[in-house]
């Protein structure tokens, strides 16, 4: 069994199911893995605290200028039904909106 600090995860960073039983040292740091994932040489699935401080965000997803997308905002693929035309009349005062 390896020694874990108070801030180390207790569940395998590759499968997120089994308890940590081994530490694999890489150039990026230490991976805490279960025995099966260590033997299979499985990679970690996520970085909990990447350099940008955002869960799951890595340098591969960020352009050089620090922005995520380009151009004007885009509409979602399915914007839903159109708004009614003419708009419905407002509810009378003191009643919930419909």
Phi and psi in radians as a Rosetta constraint file:
Dihedral C 1 N 2 CA 2 C 2 CIRCULARHARMONIC -1.673 0.35
Dihedral N 2 CA 2 C 2 N 3 CIRCULARHARMONIC 2.770 0.35
Dihedral C 2 N 3 CA 3 C 3 CIRCULARHARMONIC -1.479 0.35
Dihedral N 3 CA 3 C 3 N 4 CIRCULARHARMONIC 2.203 0.35
Dihedral C 3 N 4 CA 4 C 4 CIRCULARHARMONIC -1.959 0.35
Dihedral N 4 CA 4 C 4 N 5 CIRCULARHARMONIC 2.449 0.35
Dihedral C 4 N 5 CA 5 C 5 CIRCULARHARMONIC -1.438 0.35
Dihedral N 5 CA 5 C 5 N 6 CIRCULARHARMONIC 3.044 0.35
Dihedral C 5 N 6 CA 6 C 6 CIRCULARHARMONIC -1.132 0.35
Dihedral N 6 CA 6 C 6 N 7 CIRCULARHARMONIC -0.423 0.35
Dihedral C 6 N 7 CA 7 C 7 CIRCULARHARMONIC -1.687 0.35
Dihedral N 7 CA 7 C 7 N 8 CIRCULARHARMONIC -0.090 0.35
Dihedral C 7 N 8 CA 8 C 8 CIRCULARHARMONIC -1.289 0.35
Dihedral N 8 CA 8 C 8 N 9 CIRCULARHARMONIC 2.582 0.35
Dihedral C 8 N 9 CA 9 C 9 CIRCULARHARMONIC -1.235 0.35
Dihedral N 9 CA 9 C 9 N 10 CIRCULARHARMONIC 2.681 0.35
Dihedral C 9 N 10 CA 10 C 10 CIRCULARHARMONIC -1.865 0.35
Dihedral N 10 CA 10 C 10 N 11 CIRCULARHARMONIC -0.110 0.35
Dihedral C 10 N 11 CA 11 C 11 CIRCULARHARMONIC -2.027 0.35
Dihedral N 11 CA 11 C 11 N 12 CIRCULARHARMONIC 2.508 0.35
Dihedral C 11 N 12 CA 12 C 12 CIRCULARHARMONIC -0.877 0.35
Dihedral N 12 CA 12 C 12 N 13 CIRCULARHARMONIC 2.317 0.35
Dihedral C 12 N 13 CA 13 C 13 CIRCULARHARMONIC -1.373 0.35
Dihedral N 13 CA 13 C 13 N 14 CIRCULARHARMONIC -0.103 0.35
Dihedral C 13 N 14 CA 14 C 14 CIRCULARHARMONIC -1.726 0.35
Dihedral N 14 CA 14 C 14 N 15 CIRCULARHARMONIC -0.844 0.35
Dihedral C 14 N 15 CA 15 C 15 CIRCULARHARMONIC -1.787 0.35
Dihedral N 15 CA 15 C 15 N 16 CIRCULARHARMONIC -0.342 0.35
Dihedral C 15 N 16 CA 16 C 16 CIRCULARHARMONIC 1.012 0.35
Dihedral N 16 CA 16 C 16 N 17 CIRCULARHARMONIC 0.514 0.35
Dihedral C 16 N 17 CA 17 C 17 CIRCULARHARMONIC -2.189 0.35
Dihedral N 17 CA 17 C 17 N 18 CIRCULARHARMONIC -0.879 0.35
Dihedral C 17 N 18 CA 18 C 18 CIRCULARHARMONIC -1.534 0.35
Dihedral N 18 CA 18 C 18 N 19 CIRCULARHARMONIC 2.699 0.35
Dihedral C 18 N 19 CA 19 C 19 CIRCULARHARMONIC -1.226 0.35
Dihedral N 19 CA 19 C 19 N 20 CIRCULARHARMONIC 2.687 0.35
Dihedral C 19 N 20 CA 20 C 20 CIRCULARHARMONIC -1.207 0.35
Dihedral N 20 CA 20 C 20 N 21 CIRCULARHARMONIC 2.266 0.35
Dihedral C 20 N 21 CA 21 C 21 CIRCULARHARMONIC -2.256 0.35
Dihedral N 21 CA 21 C 21 N 22 CIRCULARHARMONIC -0.159 0.35
Dihedral C 21 N 22 CA 22 C 22 CIRCULARHARMONIC -2.587 0.35
Dihedral N 22 CA 22 C 22 N 23 CIRCULARHARMONIC 2.714 0.35
Dihedral C 22 N 23 CA 23 C 23 CIRCULARHARMONIC -2.115 0.35
Dihedral N 23 CA 23 C 23 N 24 CIRCULARHARMONIC 2.254 0.35
Dihedral C 23 N 24 CA 24 C 24 CIRCULARHARMONIC -1.888 0.35
Dihedral N 24 CA 24 C 24 N 25 CIRCULARHARMONIC 2.199 0.35
Dihedral C 24 N 25 CA 25 C 25 CIRCULARHARMONIC -1.649 0.35
Dihedral N 25 CA 25 C 25 N 26 CIRCULARHARMONIC 2.220 0.35
Dihedral C 25 N 26 CA 26 C 26 CIRCULARHARMONIC -2.208 0.35
Dihedral N 26 CA 26 C 26 N 27 CIRCULARHARMONIC 2.962 0.35
Dihedral C 26 N 27 CA 27 C 27 CIRCULARHARMONIC -1.043 0.35
Dihedral N 27 CA 27 C 27 N 28 CIRCULARHARMONIC -0.483 0.35
Dihedral C 27 N 28 CA 28 C 28 CIRCULARHARMONIC -1.468 0.35
Dihedral N 28 CA 28 C 28 N 29 CIRCULARHARMONIC -0.165 0.35
Dihedral C 28 N 29 CA 29 C 29 CIRCULARHARMONIC 2.445 0.35
Dihedral N 29 CA 29 C 29 N 30 CIRCULARHARMONIC -2.547 0.35
Dihedral C 29 N 30 CA 30 C 30 CIRCULARHARMONIC -2.030 0.35
Dihedral N 30 CA 30 C 30 N 31 CIRCULARHARMONIC 2.273 0.35
Dihedral C 30 N 31 CA 31 C 31 CIRCULARHARMONIC -1.768 0.35
Dihedral N 31 CA 31 C 31 N 32 CIRCULARHARMONIC 2.259 0.35
Dihedral C 31 N 32 CA 32 C 32 CIRCULARHARMONIC -1.755 0.35
Dihedral N 32 CA 32 C 32 N 33 CIRCULARHARMONIC 1.989 0.35
Dihedral C 32 N 33 CA 33 C 33 CIRCULARHARMONIC -2.268 0.35
Dihedral N 33 CA 33 C 33 N 34 CIRCULARHARMONIC 2.839 0.35
Dihedral C 33 N 34 CA 34 C 34 CIRCULARHARMONIC -1.458 0.35
Dihedral N 34 CA 34 C 34 N 35 CIRCULARHARMONIC 2.989 0.35
Dihedral C 34 N 35 CA 35 C 35 CIRCULARHARMONIC -1.080 0.35
Dihedral N 35 CA 35 C 35 N 36 CIRCULARHARMONIC -0.764 0.35
Dihedral C 35 N 36 CA 36 C 36 CIRCULARHARMONIC -1.119 0.35
Dihedral N 36 CA 36 C 36 N 37 CIRCULARHARMONIC -0.761 0.35
Dihedral C 36 N 37 CA 37 C 37 CIRCULARHARMONIC -1.223 0.35
Dihedral N 37 CA 37 C 37 N 38 CIRCULARHARMONIC -0.550 0.35
Dihedral C 37 N 38 CA 38 C 38 CIRCULARHARMONIC -1.160 0.35
Dihedral N 38 CA 38 C 38 N 39 CIRCULARHARMONIC -0.812 0.35
Dihedral C 38 N 39 CA 39 C 39 CIRCULARHARMONIC -1.132 0.35
Dihedral N 39 CA 39 C 39 N 40 CIRCULARHARMONIC -0.609 0.35
Dihedral C 39 N 40 CA 40 C 40 CIRCULARHARMONIC -1.446 0.35
Dihedral N 40 CA 40 C 40 N 41 CIRCULARHARMONIC -0.062 0.35
Dihedral C 40 N 41 CA 41 C 41 CIRCULARHARMONIC 0.967 0.35
Dihedral N 41 CA 41 C 41 N 42 CIRCULARHARMONIC 0.713 0.35
Dihedral C 41 N 42 CA 42 C 42 CIRCULARHARMONIC -1.306 0.35
Dihedral N 42 CA 42 C 42 N 43 CIRCULARHARMONIC 2.505 0.35
Dihedral C 42 N 43 CA 43 C 43 CIRCULARHARMONIC -1.398 0.35
Dihedral N 43 CA 43 C 43 N 44 CIRCULARHARMONIC 2.821 0.35
Dihedral C 43 N 44 CA 44 C 44 CIRCULARHARMONIC -1.144 0.35
Dihedral N 44 CA 44 C 44 N 45 CIRCULARHARMONIC 2.611 0.35
Dihedral C 44 N 45 CA 45 C 45 CIRCULARHARMONIC -1.560 0.35
Dihedral N 45 CA 45 C 45 N 46 CIRCULARHARMONIC -0.570 0.35
Dihedral C 45 N 46 CA 46 C 46 CIRCULARHARMONIC -2.540 0.35
Dihedral N 46 CA 46 C 46 N 47 CIRCULARHARMONIC 2.818 0.35
Dihedral C 46 N 47 CA 47 C 47 CIRCULARHARMONIC -1.790 0.35
Dihedral N 47 CA 47 C 47 N 48 CIRCULARHARMONIC 2.154 0.35
Dihedral C 47 N 48 CA 48 C 48 CIRCULARHARMONIC -1.278 0.35
Dihedral N 48 CA 48 C 48 N 49 CIRCULARHARMONIC -0.706 0.35
Dihedral C 48 N 49 CA 49 C 49 CIRCULARHARMONIC -2.292 0.35
Dihedral N 49 CA 49 C 49 N 50 CIRCULARHARMONIC 1.315 0.35
Dihedral C 49 N 50 CA 50 C 50 CIRCULARHARMONIC -1.217 0.35
Dihedral N 50 CA 50 C 50 N 51 CIRCULARHARMONIC 3.010 0.35
Dihedral C 50 N 51 CA 51 C 51 CIRCULARHARMONIC -0.995 0.35
Dihedral N 51 CA 51 C 51 N 52 CIRCULARHARMONIC -0.518 0.35
Dihedral C 51 N 52 CA 52 C 52 CIRCULARHARMONIC -1.515 0.35
Dihedral N 52 CA 52 C 52 N 53 CIRCULARHARMONIC -0.099 0.35
Dihedral C 52 N 53 CA 53 C 53 CIRCULARHARMONIC 1.332 0.35
Dihedral N 53 CA 53 C 53 N 54 CIRCULARHARMONIC 0.229 0.35
Dihedral C 53 N 54 CA 54 C 54 CIRCULARHARMONIC -2.008 0.35
Dihedral N 54 CA 54 C 54 N 55 CIRCULARHARMONIC 2.270 0.35
Dihedral C 54 N 55 CA 55 C 55 CIRCULARHARMONIC -0.978 0.35
Dihedral N 55 CA 55 C 55 N 56 CIRCULARHARMONIC 2.173 0.35
Dihedral C 55 N 56 CA 56 C 56 CIRCULARHARMONIC 1.340 0.35
Dihedral N 56 CA 56 C 56 N 57 CIRCULARHARMONIC -0.010 0.35
Dihedral C 56 N 57 CA 57 C 57 CIRCULARHARMONIC -1.618 0.35
Dihedral N 57 CA 57 C 57 N 58 CIRCULARHARMONIC 2.160 0.35
Dihedral C 57 N 58 CA 58 C 58 CIRCULARHARMONIC -2.076 0.35
Dihedral N 58 CA 58 C 58 N 59 CIRCULARHARMONIC 2.978 0.35
Dihedral C 58 N 59 CA 59 C 59 CIRCULARHARMONIC -1.111 0.35
Dihedral N 59 CA 59 C 59 N 60 CIRCULARHARMONIC -0.425 0.35
Dihedral C 59 N 60 CA 60 C 60 CIRCULARHARMONIC -1.159 0.35
Dihedral N 60 CA 60 C 60 N 61 CIRCULARHARMONIC -0.424 0.35
Dihedral C 60 N 61 CA 61 C 61 CIRCULARHARMONIC -1.649 0.35
Dihedral N 61 CA 61 C 61 N 62 CIRCULARHARMONIC -0.005 0.35
Dihedral C 61 N 62 CA 62 C 62 CIRCULARHARMONIC -2.066 0.35
Dihedral N 62 CA 62 C 62 N 63 CIRCULARHARMONIC 2.319 0.35
Dihedral C 62 N 63 CA 63 C 63 CIRCULARHARMONIC -1.265 0.35
Dihedral N 63 CA 63 C 63 N 64 CIRCULARHARMONIC 2.964 0.35
Dihedral C 63 N 64 CA 64 C 64 CIRCULARHARMONIC -1.078 0.35
Dihedral N 64 CA 64 C 64 N 65 CIRCULARHARMONIC -0.539 0.35
Dihedral C 64 N 65 CA 65 C 65 CIRCULARHARMONIC -1.493 0.35
Dihedral N 65 CA 65 C 65 N 66 CIRCULARHARMONIC 0.084 0.35
Dihedral C 65 N 66 CA 66 C 66 CIRCULARHARMONIC 1.518 0.35
Dihedral N 66 CA 66 C 66 N 67 CIRCULARHARMONIC -0.025 0.35
Dihedral C 66 N 67 CA 67 C 67 CIRCULARHARMONIC -1.671 0.35
Dihedral N 67 CA 67 C 67 N 68 CIRCULARHARMONIC 2.668 0.35
Dihedral C 67 N 68 CA 68 C 68 CIRCULARHARMONIC -1.589 0.35
Dihedral N 68 CA 68 C 68 N 69 CIRCULARHARMONIC -0.630 0.35
Dihedral C 68 N 69 CA 69 C 69 CIRCULARHARMONIC -2.205 0.35
Dihedral N 69 CA 69 C 69 N 70 CIRCULARHARMONIC -3.117 0.35
Dihedral C 69 N 70 CA 70 C 70 CIRCULARHARMONIC -2.409 0.35
Dihedral N 70 CA 70 C 70 N 71 CIRCULARHARMONIC 2.662 0.35
Dihedral C 70 N 71 CA 71 C 71 CIRCULARHARMONIC 1.416 0.35
Dihedral N 71 CA 71 C 71 N 72 CIRCULARHARMONIC -3.083 0.35
Dihedral C 71 N 72 CA 72 C 72 CIRCULARHARMONIC -1.246 0.35
Dihedral N 72 CA 72 C 72 N 73 CIRCULARHARMONIC 2.861 0.35
Dihedral C 72 N 73 CA 73 C 73 CIRCULARHARMONIC -1.036 0.35
Dihedral N 73 CA 73 C 73 N 74 CIRCULARHARMONIC 2.566 0.35
Dihedral C 73 N 74 CA 74 C 74 CIRCULARHARMONIC -1.937 0.35
Dihedral N 74 CA 74 C 74 N 75 CIRCULARHARMONIC 2.592 0.35
Dihedral C 74 N 75 CA 75 C 75 CIRCULARHARMONIC -1.264 0.35
Dihedral N 75 CA 75 C 75 N 76 CIRCULARHARMONIC 2.663 0.35
Dihedral C 75 N 76 CA 76 C 76 CIRCULARHARMONIC -1.146 0.35
Dihedral N 76 CA 76 C 76 N 77 CIRCULARHARMONIC 2.784 0.35
Dihedral C 76 N 77 CA 77 C 77 CIRCULARHARMONIC -1.059 0.35
Dihedral N 77 CA 77 C 77 N 78 CIRCULARHARMONIC -0.598 0.35
Dihedral C 77 N 78 CA 78 C 78 CIRCULARHARMONIC -2.239 0.35
Dihedral N 78 CA 78 C 78 N 79 CIRCULARHARMONIC 1.647 0.35
Dihedral C 78 N 79 CA 79 C 79 CIRCULARHARMONIC -1.269 0.35
Dihedral N 79 CA 79 C 79 N 80 CIRCULARHARMONIC -0.118 0.35
Dihedral C 79 N 80 CA 80 C 80 CIRCULARHARMONIC 1.599 0.35
Dihedral N 80 CA 80 C 80 N 81 CIRCULARHARMONIC -3.030 0.35
Dihedral C 80 N 81 CA 81 C 81 CIRCULARHARMONIC -1.241 0.35
Dihedral N 81 CA 81 C 81 N 82 CIRCULARHARMONIC 2.710 0.35
Dihedral C 81 N 82 CA 82 C 82 CIRCULARHARMONIC -1.221 0.35
Dihedral N 82 CA 82 C 82 N 83 CIRCULARHARMONIC 2.747 0.35
Dihedral C 82 N 83 CA 83 C 83 CIRCULARHARMONIC -1.228 0.35
Dihedral N 83 CA 83 C 83 N 84 CIRCULARHARMONIC 2.591 0.35
Dihedral C 83 N 84 CA 84 C 84 CIRCULARHARMONIC -1.143 0.35
Dihedral N 84 CA 84 C 84 N 85 CIRCULARHARMONIC 2.544 0.35
Dihedral C 84 N 85 CA 85 C 85 CIRCULARHARMONIC -2.330 0.35
Dihedral N 85 CA 85 C 85 N 86 CIRCULARHARMONIC 2.021 0.35
Dihedral C 85 N 86 CA 86 C 86 CIRCULARHARMONIC -1.312 0.35
Dihedral N 86 CA 86 C 86 N 87 CIRCULARHARMONIC 2.794 0.35
Dihedral C 86 N 87 CA 87 C 87 CIRCULARHARMONIC -1.116 0.35
Dihedral N 87 CA 87 C 87 N 88 CIRCULARHARMONIC 2.658 0.35
Dihedral C 87 N 88 CA 88 C 88 CIRCULARHARMONIC -1.140 0.35
Dihedral N 88 CA 88 C 88 N 89 CIRCULARHARMONIC 2.689 0.35
Dihedral C 88 N 89 CA 89 C 89 CIRCULARHARMONIC -1.182 0.35
Dihedral N 89 CA 89 C 89 N 90 CIRCULARHARMONIC 2.558 0.35
Dihedral C 89 N 90 CA 90 C 90 CIRCULARHARMONIC -1.151 0.35
Dihedral N 90 CA 90 C 90 N 91 CIRCULARHARMONIC 2.652 0.35
Dihedral C 90 N 91 CA 91 C 91 CIRCULARHARMONIC -1.215 0.35
Dihedral N 91 CA 91 C 91 N 92 CIRCULARHARMONIC 2.624 0.35
Dihedral C 91 N 92 CA 92 C 92 CIRCULARHARMONIC -1.082 0.35
Dihedral N 92 CA 92 C 92 N 93 CIRCULARHARMONIC 2.666 0.35
Dihedral C 92 N 93 CA 93 C 93 CIRCULARHARMONIC -1.004 0.35
Dihedral N 93 CA 93 C 93 N 94 CIRCULARHARMONIC 2.447 0.35
Dihedral C 93 N 94 CA 94 C 94 CIRCULARHARMONIC 1.494 0.35
Dihedral N 94 CA 94 C 94 N 95 CIRCULARHARMONIC 0.025 0.35
Dihedral C 94 N 95 CA 95 C 95 CIRCULARHARMONIC -2.038 0.35
Dihedral N 95 CA 95 C 95 N 96 CIRCULARHARMONIC 2.659 0.35
Dihedral C 95 N 96 CA 96 C 96 CIRCULARHARMONIC -1.214 0.35
Dihedral N 96 CA 96 C 96 N 97 CIRCULARHARMONIC 2.616 0.35
Dihedral C 96 N 97 CA 97 C 97 CIRCULARHARMONIC -1.173 0.35
Dihedral N 97 CA 97 C 97 N 98 CIRCULARHARMONIC 2.619 0.35
